[in-house]
């Protein structure tokens, strides 16, 4: 069982979705995680696209810190005019330095969770 397990969410969502929601909620303020890291911590390393779907469909309803999830190249994946500016603004408000093209230094702002700790 992955360290990021939220039993309260299981009755509401499929197990992977419940785990992904718990992982996303665990990303600390001022840090970012990649879609692939969220998928891995949720128990399915190849499910980065599923994480994108979860963020797209559940961010508002679950009040997820969606802006803290970026692509594995260390950049905002949203297009300009389709959420890019909002994500950049939210990250900057948390002290994350974001370049003009949406680049974030993962070595500085990347979340490195302890894999043996629950959120």
Secondary structure by P-SEA (a helix, b strand, c coil): ccccccccccccccaaaaaaaaaaaaccccccccaaaaaaaacccccaaaaaaaaaccccccccccccccccccccccccccaaaaaaaaaaaaccccccccccccccccccccccccc
